[in-house]
Structures are given as structure tokens and as C-alpha cells.
Amino acid sequence: MSIGLKSYQLAKRIRDKMATCLIKSGFHGFGKRSVISLPFRSGMESRITVGDGVYIGHHCWFEVMSADEAKDGPVIRVEDGASFSGFCTITAVSSVIIGKGALIARYVHISDHTHRTAERDIPIKDQGVAGIRPVRIGEGAWIGQGVVICPGVTIGRNAVIGANSVVREDVPDFSVAAGAPARIVRRPEQKIPVLP
């Protein structure tokens, strides 16, 4: 590796650590050794908690939208050791929990709500939200690139979601799901085939 590339990577790490130090106080909670890589977009950070040792890659967007002020505590909770590769979006009204050690690939979209669509004379973006149901990504789960996780879904512990899947139903612990809409393609009791 060239000296120029090493210097660039070092400068980027220093920049991201300094930026993280400046913005972390705005969060509900922010753990040790966690880093946000710039650029990062967020909204209502006071309702977001980030655990210890979390990596949030560049171009991620975490936003709490119209949170219930009567409900205390975070609406988006990222637990210890979770990792987001980049370009990930989480929007929440009620509850999105990313479990310990979960691995979230690039371009993943997670939301606990949908948009209202009934009014024909009002743009959808201005109609508000509907279908609010909590989302949970289990400990150690791996969410592949381009996955969409819909409201009300629970992804089980160490479950795997194949790239570009649309997950509308729960995925059990240790299972593999893929497709649009996602279907279980391997259950925990099934052995993984060994290739010759």
C-alpha cells in the first residue's frame, strides 16, 4: 500500500473520530469505541441510542419521525458491536432495535411505518405515516445488501437475509431468507450442504 493511500485512510479515520466526538452528545446514549463515518444524516438524535463498539458507515441516515413524546427512552436502539457498511436508512416512529453484533450491508432500508396514501390531492410525503409496528433485528443477524425490512418484522438471532430481499414477515433464529417477498430458504434444523 502506498504512503499516500495510508495517509488518506489515516486522515479519514481521524476525521470520523473527531466528528463522532463532536456529535455524540446529541444522542440519547452513545457508547465507547463507536464511530460514525461521514457524511451522516440524522434527525431527532435525542431518541437514538448507539451502543459500544458500533460502526456506522458513510452516507447512513437514522431518523426518528414524530416520536410519541409520552414514551420515554430511545426509539432507534443500536446495540453493542453492530456494524453498518454504509448507505443504510433507518426511519422510526415507535421502535427499531438492531441487536448486538448484527451486520448490516450497504443500501439496507429499515422502517417501522409506511406512508398514508388515501388523499388524492395531497402528495404522499405530506400525508403522514401509518401502519406503525416495531422492528427488531436479532443478535448476530446478517442483513445482505439492498434489503428492505418492513414494519412489524422480527429477524431472529444469527439469521441471514439474502441480498435485495423484501422482508414482510418474521424470520426465525438461525434461518436464511431470500427473495421479494422474502421466503425461508433454510431452517435451523437443515444442514448446510458441503460443496465438493
Buried (B, 14 or more C-beta within 10 A) or exposed (E): EEEEEEEEEEEEEEEBBEBBEEBBEEBBBBBEEBBBBBEBEBEBBEBBBBBEBBBBBBBBBBBBBEBEEEEEEBBBBBBBBBBBBBBBBBBBBBBBBBBBBBBBBBBBBBBBBBBBEEEEEEEEEEEBBEBBBBBBBBBBBBBBBBBBBBBBBBBBBBBBBBBBBBBBEBBBBBBBBBBBEBBBBBEEEEEEEEEE
